């Protein structure tokens, strides 16, 4: 079964292969019932049940396609992300309508993938569509407007227009702060990309200040998430073995949040470790944060490795306040290791 999911260029063999690897091998079983003509129903109840079943299949298709697209972007494969993102966009547009605000993140994802794949005209088209949706939606939240400005900022960076990029990223920070608060990790993305611009402009004071802010925001948020994880474990231990548990993340984090944090903090860590100036306190903080991310993601070996590096570095600091919190994380990791062996 072949379903065309490529907007630009002819449907040659390489495009069809990319489509298949990206998404269609994953969703063929979902596409068939969604695309085939719907059968007639003999009762109102059957019609309602059939409509609800179709809706669930459409939502499943969108979720799978979006997950695949995001996964390819995380893996640094923007070209492979495009067919999956297009499938998610088309299915969502059919379900929600062409002007739905829920399409905005999909257009921004396509813009990011197209930019990364060296397709600036396509990226500009998707960003224009995203802007149009926002203009048509007076009730658009500050959170979504923030994402739009970040997308426009990153596109401006790719185009080499750094002043325009800083303008959009500053708006990103302002809107994210208005929506989530000054100390939210949602603000960190704008800071991070602004810091990268200042770094490449050799404005090191501004860059270092923003990188430090990014590290601090993530560290505080991850410590809070770790405490939430511990509370959930404690509640589970105290609960009746016959009580039903709801599925979900015990710490309140999502895979997307952990991946975003790991990418940002990993980039700052590389700069700190390779830079001419030493930042041992911040480096230990970043290592601690990354260890928490891997612990919450159940990669215990990597969490232990990073936690030990953080602990060894923290021991060399004049102020050793962080030793206790890092040591506590290592205890949690070791306990988890003991539980699983």
C-alpha positions, -999 to +999 in steps of 0.1 A: +000+000+000+014+034-010+001+067+003+017+099-011+029+122+017+053+145+000+044+180-011+075+191-028+092+175-058+082+145-079+074+111-063+106+094-072+120+063-057+141+080-031+111+101-019+089+070-017+116+052+003+119+081+027+081+081+031+080+045+039+109+046+064+095+078+080+059+069+086+039+047+063+054+014+075+041+024+109+006+036+100-007+014+071-029-005+095-044+028+107-047+045+073-069+018+057-100+021+080-097+059+081-095+064+043-120+037+031-156+048+026-177+044+058-203+017+058-239+023+065-253+017+099-287+003+108-293+022+140-284+055+156-264+037+183-244+018+157-237+051+138-226+068+169-203+039+179-189+038+144-182+075+145-164+073+178-144+043+167-133+062+136-124+092+157-102+071+179-084+056+149-078+091+135-064+103+168-041+073+170-029+079+135-021+115+143-003+106+176+019+079+158+028+103+130+036+132+153+057+109+176+077+096+145+083+131+132+095+144+166+117+114+170+134+119+137+140+156+146+155+146+179+178+122+161+190+149+137+171+135+107+149+164+096+144+150+060+129+118+074+107+139+098+089+157+070+066+129+056+055+119+092+048+155+100+028+160+068+007+130+076+000+143+111-009+177+095-032+163+069-050+140+093-054+168+119-066+193+093-093+168+082-103+163+118-101+198+131-104+221+101-077+241+084-077+271+108-075+252+141-050+264+166-041+228+172-024+228+138+001+255+148+026+231+165+025+209+134+033+238+110+061+249+133+075+213+134+073+212+096+091+245+094+119+233+117+123+201+097+123+219+064+149+244+076+171+215+089+166+197+056+178+227+036+143+236+022+139+273+032+111+281+008+090+253+023+099+264+058+088+300+050+055+286+036+048+267+068+057+296+090+034+319+070+005+294+075+013+293+112+012+332+113-021+332+094-037+308+120-026+330+149-040+361+131-073+343+126-074+334+163-078+364+187-080+340+216-046+324+208-027+318+240+006+334+249+021+299+250+013+293+213+024+328+203+057+321+221+062+289+200+055+309+168+081+335+176+106+308+185+100+292+151+104+325+133+135+332+154+151+299+144+142+304+108+159+339+109+190+323+124+191+298+095+187+327+071+216+346+088+194+375+100+205+375+136+190+408+146+156+396+134+162+364+152+169+381+185+137+402+181+116+370+177+134+352+205+130+381+229+092+380+221+094+342+227+108+348+262+084+376+270+053+355+260+065+323+277+072+343+309+036+358+307+021+323+303+043+301+325+062+324+349+097+338+351+113+307+364+097+281+341+117+259+319+094+269+290+113+302+291+147+284+287+144+277+250+144+314+241+173+321+264+192+292+249+189+302+213+196+339+222+228+327+240+239+308+209+235+339+188+256+360+213+282+332+214+286+333+177+288+371+178+316+367+204+295+386+230+306+363+257+293+381+287+257+380+274+261+345+262+275+331+294+248+349+315+220+333+294+236+299+294+238+301+332+202+310+334+193+280+312+212+257+335+197+271+366+161+269+353+164+233+343+182+223+376+155+238+398+127+222+377+144+188+376+150+188+414+112+195+418+104+167+394+127+144+413+109+152+446+076+145+429+089+112+417+099+103+453+065+113+466+048+091+441+071+061+450+063+067+487+026+069+480+028+037+460+046+019+488+021+030+513-010+022+491-030-010+494-018-037+470-054-040+459-058-003+450-059+006+413-031+027+399-035+053+372-010+051+345+012+082+338+045+098+346+052+097+383+073+128+382+052+149+360+078+151+332+073+139+296+097+123+272+096+154+251+105+176+281+134+153+291+147+152+256+145+189+252+164+194+285+190+168+276+197+185+243+200+220+258+220+210+288+243+187+268+251+216+245+259+240+274+280+212+291+301+209+259+307+246+258+316+247+295+340+217+293+357+230+261+357+267+268+388+287+280+371+297+313+363+271+339+328+270+354+331+241+378+300+250+398+278+253+368+293+222+352+285+201+383+250+215+383+245+205+346+259+170+352+235+167+382+206+178+360+215+154+332+218+126+358+183+133+370+170+133+334+184+099+328+172+086+361+137+097+354+140+082+320+151+049+335+186+049+320+202+041+353+237+033+340+240+067+323+224+084+353+250+068+376+279+078+354+268+114+352+259+115+389+294+103+399+310+129+376+289+156+393+297+143+428+335+142+421+334+177+407+313+191+435+338+178+460+364+201+446+342+233+450+348+257+479+311+256+487+300+220+489+262+225+494+254+204+464+271+173+477+241+162+497+216+165+469+239+148+444+247+120+469+209+115+475+204+110+438+232+084+437+215+066+466+182+065+446+200+052+416+218+025+436+185+015+452+169+012+418+197-009+406+193-032+436+156-035+430+160-045+394+187-071+399 
